[in-house]
Amino acid sequence: MKNLMIFIILLFITAGCITTKGNLFYRDSYSVQQPRRDNNYNVKEESKDYLDVLNNEESNKSYNYGIKAYQNGDYKNCIKKLDYAIDNLKSDTEKEEANVFSGAAYYLLGNYEKAKDKFKAILSKNKDYKINDSIFKPEVVDIFEKCRNEVK
């Protein structure tokens, strides 16, 4: 009899766990966090912040893909990805790097004027920028230094 009572009590407790709100096993539409409905809630502002995060993530992916494309000799895709990243990246350092790789890719594809424009864009903002001569071909480094002299 005692065992039967314990079994019934456990059965009611277990049944309560499955059907009671605030429980690990219970889920309904109200258990999901509802949006705030106060006076300070601004849907447009929150959406803009979310889109900024998405754009930044997409820009970072595009930046990384562009660098890899350059390393693999795929200069057309390098330019495509890095030019997208340049327009959307927040970090000035990453924008400078993207411009260098994009400019180098333009140069290696024979578009020397576009390459110079990219290099001059960097040097007009940062005259002390140093190009990494262990990554880039000597002719790219030379044209970069020529652009430095033209910007001065």
C-alpha positions in Angstrom: 0.0 0.0 0.0 2.8 2.3 0.9 4.5 1.6 -2.5 1.2 2.3 -4.3 0.9 5.7 -2.5 4.5 6.6 -3.5 3.8 5.6 -7.1 0.7 7.7 -7.2 2.5 10.7 -5.7 5.3 10.4 -8.2 2.8 10.0 -11.0 1.1 13.3 -10.1 4.5 15.1 -9.8 5.6 13.8 -13.1 2.3 14.7 -14.7 2.7 18.2 -13.3 6.2 18.6 -14.7 5.0 17.8 -18.2 2.0 20.1 -18.2 3.0 23.0 -15.9 4.3 26.3 -17.3 7.8 27.3 -16.1 8.9 23.7 -16.5 11.7 22.3 -18.6 9.2 20.0 -20.4 6.5 22.5 -21.1 6.6 24.8 -24.1 4.1 27.1 -25.6 4.1 30.3 -27.7 4.6 32.4 -24.5 7.8 30.7 -23.5 9.6 32.4 -26.4 10.8 35.9 -25.6 8.3 38.4 -26.8 9.4 41.7 -28.3 9.4 44.7 -26.0 6.3 46.9 -26.2 7.5 49.9 -24.3 7.7 53.5 -25.5 11.5 53.4 -26.1 11.3 50.4 -28.5 12.3 51.4 -32.0 11.9 48.6 -34.6 13.7 50.5 -37.3 16.7 51.2 -35.1 16.9 47.6 -33.9 16.5 46.3 -37.5 19.3 48.6 -38.6 21.6 47.3 -35.9 20.9 43.7 -37.0 21.5 44.5 -40.7 24.8 46.2 -39.7 25.9 43.1 -38.0 24.9 41.0 -41.1 26.6 43.4 -43.5 29.8 43.3 -41.4 29.8 39.5 -41.3 29.2 39.4 -45.0 32.0 42.0 -45.6 34.4 40.0 -43.5 33.6 36.8 -45.5 34.1 38.7 -48.7 37.4 40.2 -47.4 38.7 36.7 -46.5 37.6 35.1 -49.7 39.2 38.0 -51.7 42.5 37.5 -50.0 42.4 33.7 -50.6 41.4 34.4 -54.3 44.5 36.6 -54.7 46.7 34.0 -53.1 45.3 31.4 -55.6 45.9 33.7 -58.6 42.1 34.2 -59.1 42.5 38.0 -59.6 39.0 38.7 -61.0 37.3 37.1 -58.0 39.7 38.8 -55.8 38.7 42.2 -57.1 35.0 41.4 -57.0 35.1 40.3 -53.4 37.5 42.9 -52.1 35.7 45.8 -53.8 32.5 44.7 -52.1 34.3 44.4 -48.8 35.9 47.9 -49.1 32.5 49.5 -49.5 31.2 47.7 -46.4 34.1 47.1 -43.9 34.2 49.2 -40.8 37.9 48.8 -40.0 40.3 51.2 -41.7 43.1 48.7 -41.5 41.1 46.0 -43.3 40.0 48.6 -45.9 43.7 49.5 -46.5 44.6 45.8 -46.9 41.7 45.1 -49.2 42.7 48.1 -51.4 46.3 46.8 -51.6 45.3 43.3 -52.6 42.6 44.7 -55.0 45.1 47.1 -56.5 47.7 44.4 -56.9 45.1 42.2 -58.6 44.2 45.0 -61.0 47.9 45.5 -61.7 48.5 41.8 -62.4 45.5 41.8 -64.8 46.9 44.7 -66.7 44.6 47.5 -65.4 47.5 49.8 -64.3 45.4 53.0 -63.9 42.9 51.2 -61.6 45.8 49.8 -59.6 47.3 53.2 -59.2 43.9 54.6 -58.1 43.7 51.9 -55.4 47.2 52.6 -54.1 46.8 56.3 -54.1 43.5 56.0 -52.2 45.5 54.2 -49.4 48.4 56.6 -49.5 46.2 59.7 -49.4 44.9 58.6 -46.1 48.0 56.9 -44.7 51.3 58.2 -46.2 53.3 55.9 -44.0 51.6 52.7 -45.2 54.1 49.9 -45.9 53.3 47.3 -48.4 54.5 43.7 -47.5 57.1 42.9 -50.1 57.1 39.2 -49.0 53.5 38.8 -50.2 53.5 41.0 -53.4 55.5 40.6 -56.5 58.3 43.1 -57.0 56.6 44.9 -59.8 53.5 45.5 -57.6 55.8 46.9 -54.8 57.5 49.2 -57.3 54.3 50.7 -58.6 53.1 51.1 -55.1 56.3 53.1 -54.2 55.9 55.2 -57.4 52.4 56.0 -56.3 53.8 57.1 -52.9 56.1 59.6 -54.7 53.2 60.9 -56.7 51.0 61.4 -53.7 53.6 63.5 -51.8 
